Amino acid sequence: MNCFLRARLQIATLALFSALGLKSAKAEEVYLPPADFIAQSFENTPEQKVLWFTAETKAGIRKVFGEDYPGLRIRYWRAGDRTAWILEAIGKVKLITTGFLIENERLLQMRVLIYRESHGWEVRYPFFTNQFKGLELESDAKLSQNIDGISGATLSVNALTRLAQLALYLHGQVISE
């Protein structure tokens, strides 16, 4: 295909997307601002706390998450045995920001807060996230039940599953202190 035809095809495609009100690539989509997730997770929003990564914590994170988590610390919120975490992982090429609410070593809620990928956004819907309710972290650092995937969203599903494991691990770290 010569350059002229290729350019006309690109223009026609863009015109079609514009006419239909579609975007060729999905931009950052904020489903729930992180501050709202925290406010909804507690009766009275507790003070933000910090978990500093020690060598032991880093090793545990690597075992559970499969790689190092960026940074030297992570922020969380705690009231009694309830903790809330806002964690991020790359799906295919962009970060997925997710909120986790944990109590008594079980996931109470998982919410996709901000999604930046062009594919796989179906992971934000309750039919997917409800699978995580009540799950625990087993001794082998796996979730207590398997998570059903979504066709076309495998990398996002894997990222959220790993984040759930990480949130449960971090919860255990701060509750045992």
Number of C-alpha atoms within 10 A of each C-alpha: 6 6 8 8 10 11 12 11 12 11 12 12 13 15 13 12 13 12 9 9 9 12 11 11 10 13 11 14 14 13 12 15 13 19 11 10 20 23 12 11 21 16 9 10 14 17 9 11 12 11 14 13 16 11 9 9 15 16 15 20 21 14 16 24 22 12 12 13 17 9 8 10 12 16 13 22 19 21 14 9 13 19 28 27 26 23 22 20 20 16 21 18 12 15 18 24 22 23 24 26 26 26 20 15 18 18 24 19 20 26 23 27 21 21 24 21 20 16 17 19 19 17 20 18 11 13 9 16 19 13 15 24 14 16 21 21 21 13 8 9 18 20 19 16 13 11 15 10 15 14 9 12 17 17 17 28 23 17 19 27 20 18 25 30 23 26 28 27 22 21 26 18 13 15 15 7 5
